[in-house]
Amino acid sequence: MDSPLAFGKLDVSRATCLPRGGPSGPQAHLNGCVPLSHQVAGHKYGVNKVGILQHPDGTVLKQLQPPPRGPREMQFYSTVFAVDCRDPVLLDLQHHLPRYYGTWSSPDCPNDSYLKLEDITQLFRKPCIMDVKIGQRSYDPFASQEKREQQIKKYPLMEEIGFLLQGMRVYNVSTDSFTTYDQHYGRGLVKDTIKEGLSKFFYNGECLRKDAVTASIRRVQKILQWFEGQRQLNFYASSLLFVYEGLPLASSSTGTPDLGPAANSCEYNNNNIDQSLTTMYALHKQACTRSHLSSSTPGNGTWKCQRPNDNRAQSPKLEKGEADEAKEARDERRTVESEPKTRAGEEADVRMIDFAHVFPSESRDAGYTYGLKNLLRALQQVLND
């Protein structure tokens, strides 16, 4: 069994309580939840599928997948966001994930369990969204030969390129509408057209949003810094979710685009890019624990938040450094959470998502790091052109 978690009588099979009503528009589901309107990849709402749901409180609900994937993903979130976690590596990782609010079940369908997560698009009025799968392989070390062949066949260039566009949703300021590109579009891209595919995500019908490209590069670089400094976890079939505000800075507070000065807004956005891009690529290696994660058998995938042990008492300087690192991470998280909402068009966000295939490791995640570096090169090419 791939996960050590035991769920007793909890049934994590596919949902039996599907949204009521027809396919025209969001339909009421459980306690007022509706299908997430801006989902661009993954298992979407449809026949015998629930997909991602939007909770009335603004969070999103991801149905727990069948074992071992669902329990493994829940264990990942529970460990990273544990209130007593003192591992600075995991505390830093929290900044790159949607916040986790535990699990949720409806009284109508108590056997269907969901992960309750932050909706990182909620601060954006016209969110442009892109899902990019990262890594040289989209199957984990314990996948069957059939699964491996299936995944390789889907996108043979994954090993060479290190990332795959899963889907994207782009706002056009001229038409006040969204254009959606699905997974088939992404799989049709090759080395010579990857840059073109990424450019489509940042083109708003008037201009290339270089400010959003620059902000996205910064955030991906921070994720790369985390991977360069950790040797605890390896990620497979995991994605980055990109979001930026589609409305130009000149848009009114009502959320209606001011189409007249749209071009001027693009010029304003692009002229106010931080030009010191070289600083983004100076890796700042953070102090982190070099813990060995417990794993009773190779297939268990057991891992836990690192705790200080008795041996560290012999190295007070190291222990103090880790404590300071953990405190700084907590202080930074509180600062980020207290920051006010920014104006439309000024911000972009990139978060890691999908953790059904995360495993303990004692070495750097070379496959994920390779994909991040190639993605950064492609984004840099988009910006330079």
SEVOBA-881970 format. One record per atom (N, C-alpha, C): x, y, z; residue in three letters. Coordinates in steps of 0.02 Angstrom, whole numbers, plus 50000, padded with zeros to 5 digits. Layout:
// SEVOBA-881970
XYZALA;...
END
This chain:
// SEVOBA-881970
500434994050000MET;500005000050000MET;500445006250000MET;500285011249960ASP;500715016949949ASP;500685022150005ASP;500185021850048SER;500125026750102SER;500005023250167SER;500325025450221PRO;500245022350286PRO;499605024450321PRO;499255029450294LEU;498665031950328LEU;498105026850327LEU;497755026150381ALA;497165021750385ALA;496555026050396ALA;496055025250354PHE;495465029550357PHE;494855025850384PHE;494955019850408GLY;494385016350437GLY;493825015350388GLY;493235017850405LYS;492655016950362LYS;492545022550312LYS;493015027250311LEU;492935032950265LEU;492975030450193LEU;492465031850155ASP;492425029750086ASP;492695035350042ASP;493265034150012VAL;493555039249969VAL;493495037249895VAL;493005033349879SER;492885031649809SER;492575037649774SER;492455036949710ARG;492195042649672ARG;491515044749700ARG;491385051249694ALA;490795054049726ALA;490155051049698ALA;489665050249742THR;489015047949722THR;488515053649721THR;488695059349749CYS;488255065049752CYS;488495070249702CYS;488215070149643LEU;488415074749590LEU;487985081049591LEU;488235086549563PRO;487845092649560PRO;487175091449526PRO;486655094749551ARG;485985093849524ARG;485875098749467ARG;485465096849419GLY;485295101249364GLY;485675099549301GLY;485565103349249GLY;485865102249184GLY;486535105549177GLY;486835105149117PRO;487505107849106PRO;487515115349096PRO;486945118649092SER;486935125849077SER;487055129949140SER;487675131949150GLY;487835136349206GLY;487935132349270GLY;488235135549322PRO;488355132249386PRO;487705130049418PRO;487705123949444GLN;487125121249478GLN;487295120149551GLN;486785120749594ALA;486895119649666ALA;487115112449678ALA;487585111549723HIS;487845104949736HIS;487715103149809HIS;488215103849851LEU;488165102149921LEU;488205108549963LEU;487685109850001ASN;487695115750044ASN;487865122150005ASN;487605123049946GLY;487715129049907GLY;488345129049865GLY;488735123649865CYS;489345123349824CYS;489165122549751CYS;489575125449707VAL;489465124949635VAL;490125123049602VAL;490105120249541PRO;490725118749505PRO;491135125049495PRO;491785124549503LEU;492235130249495LEU;492235132449422LEU;492045138649410SER;491945140949341SER;492595141849303SER;493145143149338HIS;493765144649303HIS;494285139149308HIS;494065132949318GLN;494535127349318GLN;494785126249247GLN;495455125649238VAL;495735125049171VAL;496045118249157VAL;496125114149209ALA;496435107549199ALA;496175102849253ALA;496385096649249GLY;496175091749299GLY;495495088849283GLY;495205085349331HIS;494555082149322HIS;494005087349331HIS;493705089349275LYS;493195094449277LYS;492505091449288LYS;492025095749307TYR;491345093549318TYR;491045090749254TYR;490695085149260GLY;490365082049203GLY;490025075649225GLY;489895071249178VAL;489555064949194VAL;489995060749240VAL;489715059049298ASN;490065055049348ASN;490695058349375ASN;490755064849367LYS;491335068549393LYS;491105074749430LYS;491405075949487VAL;491245081949525VAL;491715087649508VAL;492365086049500GLY;492855091349487GLY;492975095549548GLY;493215101649537ILE;493345106449591ILE;492715110449604ILE;492535111149667LEU;491935114949686LEU;492125121549719LEU;491675126349712GLN;491745132849746GLN;491285132849806GLN;491575133749866HIS;491185134149927HIS;490915141249937HIS;490335142049966PRO;490065148849977PRO;490525153450016PRO;490975150650057ASP;491415154950096ASP;492025157350057ASP;492065155549992GLY;492615158049950GLY;493185153149941GLY;493185147549979THR;493695142549970THR;493505137849913THR;493975133549893VAL;493825128449843VAL;493875121549875VAL;493495116849848LEU;493465110049875LEU;493715105249822LEU;494225101449839LYS;494495096349793LYS;494315089549821LYS;493925085749784GLN;493715079249808GLN;494315074649820GLN;494305071249877LEU;494845066649894LEU;494835060849844LEU;495395059749812GLN;495455054349762GLN;495475047549796GLN;495345042249759PRO;495385035449787PRO;496085034049812PRO;496155029449860PRO;496825027549884PRO;497245024649827PRO;497905025549828PRO;498285029049881PRO;498355036549870PRO;498105039049812ARG;498235046049794ARG;497925050949842ARG;497275050049857GLY;496935054749901GLY;497225055049970GLY;497305049250004PRO;497615049450070PRO;498315052450070PRO;498695051150017ARG;499375053850014ARG;499365061450008ARG;498905064049967GLU;498865071349960GLU;498625074650024GLU;498145071450058MET;497895074250121MET;498445074150174MET;498845068850175GLN;499395068550223GLN;499905074050209GLN;500035075350145PHE;500505080550127PHE;500275087250154PHE;499655089250138TYR;499395095650162TYR;499385095950238TYR;499165090550270SER;499105090450343SER;499775091250376SER;500295088350347THR;500965088750376THR;501265095650366THR;501215098250305VAL;501515104850291VAL;501185110350332VAL;500515109950341PHE;500155115150377PHE;499995113350449PHE;500335108350476ALA;500215106450546ALA;500395112350592ALA;499965113650642VAL;500075119450685VAL;500705118750726VAL;500935112650738ASP;501545111650778ASP;502155110250735ASP;502105111350670CYS;502675110150626CYS;503225115250640CYS;503835112850650ARG;504395117350664ARG;504955116550612ARG;504825112750562ASP;505325111650510ASP;505335117850464ASP;505905121450462PRO;505925127650421PRO;505835126250347PRO;506015120450323VAL;505915118850252VAL;505165118650236VAL;504775115350279LEU;504065114950268LEU;503715121550281LEU;503955125250330LEU;503665131850343LEU;503755136550283LEU;504345136050252ASP;504465140050192ASP;504035137750134ASP;503925131150130LEU;503515128350077LEU;502805130950079LEU;502545132550139GLN;501865135050145GLN;501745141150101GLN;502255145250091HIS;502175151450052HIS;502025149949979HIS;502185143949956HIS;502115142349886HIS;501505137849872HIS;501095136749921LEU;500505132449913LEU;499875136449928LEU;499305134249903PRO;498675137149928PRO;498585135050000PRO;498315139450041ARG;498215137750112ARG;497735131850119ARG;497865127850169TYR;497465121750181TYR;497045122750243TYR;496395121450237TYR;495925122450292TYR;495615115850316TYR;495965110350305GLY;495725103850328GLY;495265100550277GLY;494875095850300THR;494425092250255THR;493705094550268THR;493275093250219TRP;492585095350223TRP;492135089850194TRP;491575088850226SER;491075084150201SER;490385087150211SER;489935085650165SER;489245088050171SER;488825083150211SER;488365085750252PRO;487895081250287PRO;487495076950238PRO;487405079450177ASP;487025075550127ASP;487425069550102ASP;488085070250099CYS;488515064750075CYS;489125064250121CYS;489025061750182PRO;489575061650231PRO;490155057250211PRO;490065052650165ASN;490605048250145ASN;491055051150091ASN;490855056850064ASP;491265060250014ASP;491665065750048ASP;492315065050048SER;492745069750083SER;493115074150033SER;493215080550052TYR;493545085450008TYR;494105088950046TYR;494625090850010LEU;495145095250036LEU;494895102350029LEU;494925106150083LYS;494685113050082LYS;495285117650075LYS;495315121250019LEU;495915125050001LEU;495755132349985LEU;496265136449990GLU;496215143449971GLU;496105144049895GLU;495665148549876ASP;495565150249806ASP;496025156149791ASP;496585154849758ILE;497075160249749ILE;496855165249695ILE;496295164049662THR;496045168749612THR;495565173849642THR;495395173249706GLN;494845177249733GLN;495005184749736GLN;495635186649736LEU;495805193749738LEU;495845196949668LEU;495705192949617PHE;495755195449549PHE;495045196049519PHE;494925201549484ARG;494265202649455ARG;494175198849389ARG;494695198849348LYS;494695195049285LYS;495325190649284LYS;495315185249323PRO;495925181149330PRO;496105177349266PRO;496715178349243CYS;496995174249190CYS;497365168449224CYS;497235162349203ILE;497465156449240ILE;497815151749192ILE;498365148949215MET;498725143949176MET;498975138449222MET;498875132149202ASP;499095126249239ASP;499675123149201ASP;500265122649233VAL;500855119849201VAL;501115114049243VAL;501105108149215LYS;501385102349249LYS;502145102649245LYS;502485101349302ILE;503205102149307ILE;503535095349320ILE;504125094449290GLY;504525088449302GLY;504675084749238GLY;505175080549240GLN;505365076749181GLN;504935070549171GLN;504565068449222ARG;504105062949215ARG;503465064549252ARG;502915062249224SER;502265063449256SER;502005057149290SER;502435052349303TYR;502255046349340TYR;502755045549397TYR;502535042549452ASP;502965041949511ASP;503365035349507ASP;503865034449552PRO;504295028649549PRO;503935021949558PRO;503335022049585PHE;502975015849599PHE;502425014549548PHE;502415018349494ALA;501905017349442ALA;502055010849404ALA;501515007749382SER;501585001649342SER;501885003249274SER;502124998049240GLN;502414999149174GLN;501885001849126GLN;501264999449134GLU;500715001849091GLU;500595009349102GLU;500605011449166LYS;500515018549182LYS;501075022749154LYS;501685020349159ARG;502255024149133ARG;502195025149058ARG;502035019749023GLU;501975020248950GLU;501405024848930GLU;500865024648969GLN;500285028948955GLN;500475036348962GLN;500825038049015GLN;501015044949027GLN;501535047448976GLN;502005043248958ILE;502505045148909ILE;502185046348841ILE;501695042248824LYS;501355042848760LYS;500965049448756LYS;500695051848813LYS;500315057948813LYS;500735063948792LYS;501365064148815TYR;501795069748798TYR;502525067348798TYR;502755064648742PRO;503435061748739PRO;503985066648756PRO;503865073248747LEU;504395078148759LEU;504455080248832LEU;504055077248876MET;504065079248947MET;504765078448976MET;505105072948961GLU;505765071848990GLU;506275076948964GLU;506205078848901GLU;506685083548872GLU;506535090748892GLU;505895092748893ILE;505705099648907ILE;505635100848982ILE;505335096149017GLY;505265096749090GLY;504635100149113GLY;504195102049067PHE;503555104949087PHE;503055104249031PHE;502415104849049LEU;501865103949001LEU;501305108749018LEU;501065112448968LEU;500495116948978LEU;499865112648980LEU;499525112549038GLN;498935108449047GLN;498295111949023GLN;498305118549027GLY;497725122349007GLY;497805129549029GLY;497435134048997MET;497465141049017MET;496835144748996MET;496725150149031ARG;496125154349020ARG;496375161549019ARG;496275165048963VAL;496575171648952VAL;496035176848939VAL;496085182548972TYR;495595187948964TYR;495805192548908TYR;495325194148864ASN;495435198848809ASN;495095205448826ASN;495485210748833VAL;495205217148853VAL;494775220348799VAL;494915218648736SER;494535221648681SER;493825219048677SER;493745212548690THR;493085209448685THR;492755208148752THR;493125209548807ASP;492875208148874ASP;492645200848879ASP;493065196348857SER;492895189248858SER;493525185148871SER;493415178848887PHE;493975174248901PHE;494045169348843PHE;494665167548829THR;494825162148783THR;495145156448822THR;494915150448812THR;495165144648849THR;495535139948803THR;496115137548825TYR;496515132648790TYR;496565126448834TYR;496375120648807ASP;496365114648849ASP;497005110748843ASP;497015104648873GLN;497615100648875GLN;497845098448806GLN;497385097848759HIS;497575095748692HIS;498005101148658HIS;497865107448673TYR;498285112848646TYR;498995112148674TYR;499045111148740GLY;499705110648771GLY;500105104748745GLY;499775099048736ARG;500135093148712ARG;500335093748639ARG;500025098448604GLY;500205099548534GLY;500815104048526GLY;501055106948581LEU;501645111348578LEU;502285107248576LEU;502775109548539VAL;503425106348536VAL;503955111548556VAL;504585109448554LYS;505115114048577LYS;505095120748542LYS;504955120748478ASP;504965126948440ASP;504345131348450ASP;503825128548481THR;503205132448489THR;503015133548563THR;503435131148609ILE;503295132048680ILE;503255139448698ILE;503735143348672LYS;503735150548687LYS;503105153848661LYS;502875151748602GLU;502255154448574GLU;501655152848619GLU;501645146648645GLY;501105144748690GLY;501085148848753GLY;501665150048783LEU;501705154148843LEU;501515161448828LEU;501705163848769SER;501545170748750SER;500795171848746SER;500425166848723LYS;499705167448718LYS;499395168848786LYS;499685165948838PHE;499415166948905PHE;499495174148928PHE;500015177448907PHE;500155184248930PHE;499935189648879PHE;499605187548826TYR;499365192448776TYR;498625193848788TYR;498445200048798ASN;497765201748817ASN;497335204548760ASN;497555203548698GLY;497185206148641GLY;497425212948618GLY;497805216348662GLU;498075222948646GLU;498835222848646GLU;499125219248694CYS;499845219248701CYS;500055213248743CYS;500705212148745LEU;500995207048789LEU;501075210048858LEU;500785206848908ARG;500815209448976ARG;501495207649008ARG;501995211748992LYS;502665210449016LYS;502725211149092LYS;502285215449121ASP;502295216049194ASP;502085209449226ASP;501595206049197ALA;501375199549224ALA;501905194249213ALA;502265194549157VAL;502805189749144VAL;503345190649196VAL;503535196949209THR;504065198349257THR;503875196049327THR;503255197549348ALA;503035195449414ALA;503005187849420ALA;502815184449366SER;502795177149366SER;503495174249372SER;503975177249336ILE;504665174849340ILE;504915175349412ILE;504765180849445ARG;504995181649514ARG;504725176049558ARG;504095174449550ARG;503785169449594ARG;504035162449578ARG;504135160949514VAL;504405154349497VAL;505125153849523VAL;505495159349520GLN;506185159249546GLN;506195157649621GLN;505715160249658LYS;505685158849729LYS;505545151449742LYS;505125148549700ILE;504985141349707ILE;505615137349690ILE;505985139549639LEU;506615136249622LEU;507105136649680LEU;507135142349713GLN;507585143149771GLN;507405137949825GLN;506765136849835TRP;506565131949886TRP;506795124949865TRP;506705123249802PHE;506925116649780PHE;507685115749782PHE;508045121149768GLU;508775120749771GLU;509015119749842GLU;508625121549891GLY;508845121149961GLY;508545115450000GLY;508165110949969GLN;507845105550007GLN;508025098649979GLN;508095093850023ARG;508235086950004ARG;507785082250045ARG;507155084050049GLN;506685080150089GLN;506135076950048GLN;505945080149992LEU;505355077949955LEU;505485077949880LEU;505185073149845ASN;505175073049773ASN;504455073449750ASN;504325077549698PHE;503645078849674PHE;503575076049603PHE;503035072449592TYR;502875069749526TYR;502155071649508TYR;502045073049444ALA;501375074849419ALA;501075080749457ALA;501505085149480SER;501285091149515SER;501315097149467SER;500935102349482SER;500875107949436SER;501005114649470SER;501125119649429LEU;501125126649451LEU;500495129849423LEU;500145133649466LEU;499555137349444LEU;499745144749441LEU;499725147549380PHE;499875154649368PHE;499225158549367PHE;499235164349400VAL;498655168849398VAL;498905176049393VAL;498595179949350TYR;498715187149350TYR;498075190849333TYR;498055197249350GLU;497455201249339GLU;497405203249266GLU;496845201349234GLY;496745202849164GLY;496555209949150GLY;496245213349199LEU;496045220249188LEU;496655224849189LEU;496695229649144PRO;497255234449145PRO;497195239049205PRO;497725242549220LEU;497735247049278LEU;497225252649272LEU;497045254549211ALA;496575260149201ALA;495855257949210ALA;495735251549226SER;495045249149234SER;494705252449293SER;494055253149288SER;493685256349342SER;493605251549400SER;493425254249457SER;493345250149517SER;492755245349512SER;492335246449464THR;491755241949456THR;491935235549422THR;492555235149395GLY;492765229049361GLY;492615229149288GLY;492335234649260THR;492205235149189THR;492805238149155THR;493085234849104PRO;493695237449073PRO;493575244149038PRO;494045248649047ASP;494035255149013ASP;494425254148948ASP;494075252448895LEU;494395250248834LEU;494765255948798LEU;494565262248811GLY;494895267748777GLY;495635267948789GLY;495855268548852PRO;496575269048865PRO;496905262348876PRO;496615256948849ALA;496895250248862ALA;497615249848838ALA;497755252548779ALA;498435252248753ALA;498915256148798ALA;498685262048823ASN;499105265948868ASN;499245262048931ASN;498745258248956SER;498845254349016SER;499375249049004SER;499355245948943CYS;499875241048927CYS;500555244248928CYS;500595250248899GLU;501235253748897GLU;501465255348968GLU;500995257349010TYR;501165258849080TYR;501415252649115TYR;501055247149106ASN;501245240849138ASN;501945238849116ASN;502075238949050ASN;502705236449024ASN;503285241049039ASN;503155247549046ASN;503705252149061ASN;503895252249134ASN;503485249349176ASN;503625249449248ASN;503865242649273ASN;504165238749229ILE;504455232349249ILE;505105233649284ILE;505225230049337ASP;505865230349371ASP;506405227549325ASP;506875231649304GLN;507355229549254GLN;507915225249282GLN;507975224949347SER;508535221049375SER;508355213649378SER;508255210749319LEU;508055203749315LEU;508615199049338LEU;509225201349333THR;509775196949351THR;509755195149425THR;509455199549466THR;509425197949537THR;508965192049551THR;508505190749504MET;508055185149514MET;508415178449512MET;508985178349477TYR;509325172049466TYR;509915171049513TYR;509985175349562ALA;510495174349613ALA;510185170049668ALA;510345163849669LEU;510025159249716LEU;510245160749786LEU;509755161849828HIS;509885163149899HIS;509745156649936HIS;510285152949953LYS;510205146449986LYS;509985147550059LYS;509405145350075GLN;509155146050143GLN;509395140250186GLN;509525141750251ALA;509705136450297ALA;509105131850306ALA;509225125450301CYS;508675120650308CYS;508935114150335CYS;508515110350365THR;508705104050394THR;508855099050340THR;509345094850352ARG;509525089450307ARG;509275082950340ARG;508625082650348SER;508345077050385SER;508265071050340SER;508305065150370HIS;508155058950336HIS;507455056950355HIS;507015056250306LEU;506305055050319LEU;506195047650330LEU;505765046150378SER;505635039150394SER;505235035850339SER;505415029650324SER;505055025750273SER;505165018450288SER;504645015150312SER;504715008150334SER;504835003550275SER;504525004950217THR;504645001050156THR;504675005850098THR;505015004050043PRO;505075008749987PRO;504425011149959PRO;503895007249965GLY;503255009249936GLY;502815013249982GLY;503015014150044ASN;502575017450093ASN;502495024850079ASN;503045028050060GLY;503005035350049GLY;502855039050113GLY;503105036550171THR;502975039750235THR;503445045650246THR;503175051150265TRP;503595056850282TRP;503245061050334TRP;503625064950370LYS;503315068850424LYS;503715075250435LYS;503415079750472CYS;503735086050488CYS;504345084650532CYS;504925087350515GLN;505535086050552GLN;505515089350620GLN;505705085650671ARG;505745088250739ARG;506475088450762ARG;506665093450801PRO;507345093450829PRO;507455087150871PRO;508055084150867ASN;508195078250907ASN;508725079850959ASN;508875074951000ASP;509345076051055ASP;510045077751031ASP;510235075250972ASN;510905076450948ASN;511035083750933ASN;510505087450920ARG;510605094550903ARG;510795098650964ARG;510705096051022ALA;510915099651082ALA;511675100651083ALA;512055096251045GLN;512775096951042GLN;512975102450993GLN;512505105050955SER;512665110350906SER;512195116250916SER;512305120150970PRO;511835125650985PRO;511785130750930PRO;512325132050892LYS;512295137050839LYS;511825134750784LYS;511865128350766LEU;511425125750714LEU;510705125950737LEU;510585123950799GLU;509905123950825GLU;509615130950826GLU;510025135850846LYS;509795142750848LYS;509635145250778LYS;510065143350729GLY;509935145450661GLY;509275142850634GLY;509115136550649GLU;508495133650626GLU;507895136850660GLU;507975138350724ALA;507435141650760ALA;507305148650732ALA;507855152250717ASP;507775158850687ASP;507445158350619ASP;507645153250580GLU;507355152350514GLU;506595151050519GLU;506415146750567ALA;505695145250576ALA;505315151450597ALA;505605155450643LYS;505275161450666LYS;505195166450609LYS;505725167250567GLU;505675171850511GLU;505135169650462GLU;505095162950452ALA;504585160450406ALA;503885161950431ALA;503785161050497ARG;503125162450526ARG;502965169850523ARG;503485174050538ASP;503375181350535ASP;503215183550464ASP;503575180650415GLU;503445182550345GLU;502745180450324GLU;502535174550347ARG;501865172150329ARG;501335176850357ARG;501425179050419ARG;500945183750449ARG;500935190350411ARG;501535192550388THR;501565198750351THR;501205198150285THR;501325192650249VAL;500985191650185VAL;500235191350194VAL;499995187850246GLU;499285187250257GLU;498955193850276GLU;499355198550303SER;499075204950325SER;499125210250271SER;499465208650215GLU;499535213650162GLU;498865215150130GLU;498735221650115PRO;498095223450084PRO;498065221050012PRO;497455220649986LYS;497355218649917LYS;497665223949871LYS;498015221549819THR;498335226149772THR;497845227949717THR;498025233249679ARG;497605235449624ARG;497635230449567ARG;497105230249527ALA;497075225749470ALA;497655227149423ALA;497955221949396GLY;498485222649348GLY;499185223149378GLY;499245224249444GLU;499895225049474GLU;500205218549498GLU;499805213549509GLU;500065207549540GLU;499955201349498GLU;500385196449508ALA;500305189749481ALA;500465184949538ALA;500205178949534ASP;500325173949585ASP;500485167349552ASP;500925163449582VAL;501085156749559VAL;501115152249620VAL;500725146949619ARG;500715142249675ARG;500795135049650ARG;501085130949692MET;501145123749677MET;500475120449696MET;500245115849654ILE;499625112149667ILE;499725104849647ILE;499255100649668ASP;499225093449650ASP;499795089549682ASP;499635086149738PHE;500155082749776PHE;499975075549792PHE;499665072249745ALA;499495065149754ALA;500095060649744ALA;500645063449719HIS;501235059449705HIS;501855062849734HIS;501865063949799VAL;502435066849834VAL;502735061449878VAL;503405060649874PHE;503735055249910PHE;504345057749947PHE;504525054450003PRO;505125056450039PRO;505745055049998PRO;506265059050011SER;506885058349974SER;507465060850017SER;508055058849999GLU;508655061250032GLU;509115064949983GLU;508845066549925SER;509235070149875SER;508805075549842SER;509115080049807ARG;508765085449774ARG;508295082649720ARG;507725085949712ASP;507235083949662ASP;507475086549594ASP;507885082349561ALA;508205084549499ALA;507695085549443ALA;507185081349439GLY;506695081849385GLY;506285088149389GLY;506055089949449TYR;505645095949458TYR;506085102149446TYR;506695101949474THR;507145107649466THR;507315108849392THR;507425103449356TYR;507555103949284TYR;506975107349248TYR;506365105349264GLY;505775108449233GLY;505705115749250GLY;505835117649312LEU;505785124649332LEU;506295128949294LEU;506895126449287LYS;507415130349253LYS;507235131249180LYS;506985126049148ASN;506795126749078ASN;506195131349070ASN;505725131049117LEU;505155135549114LEU;505375142749123LEU;505845143949167LEU;506105150749177LEU;506455153349114LEU;506815148949080ARG;507145151049018ARG;506625152948965ARG;506095148948961ALA;505575150448912ALA;505215156948929ALA;505075158148993LEU;504755164449012LEU;505205170348999LEU;505855169449010GLN;506335174848996GLN;506345176448922GLN;506295171348879GLN;506265172448807GLN;505635176348787GLN;505075174648820VAL;504455178348807VAL;504555185648825VAL;504865186848881LEU;504975193848904LEU;505455197548858LEU;505985194248837ASN;506495197648795ASN;506215199248726ASN;505765195248700ASP;505505196348634ASP;504955201748634ASP;
END
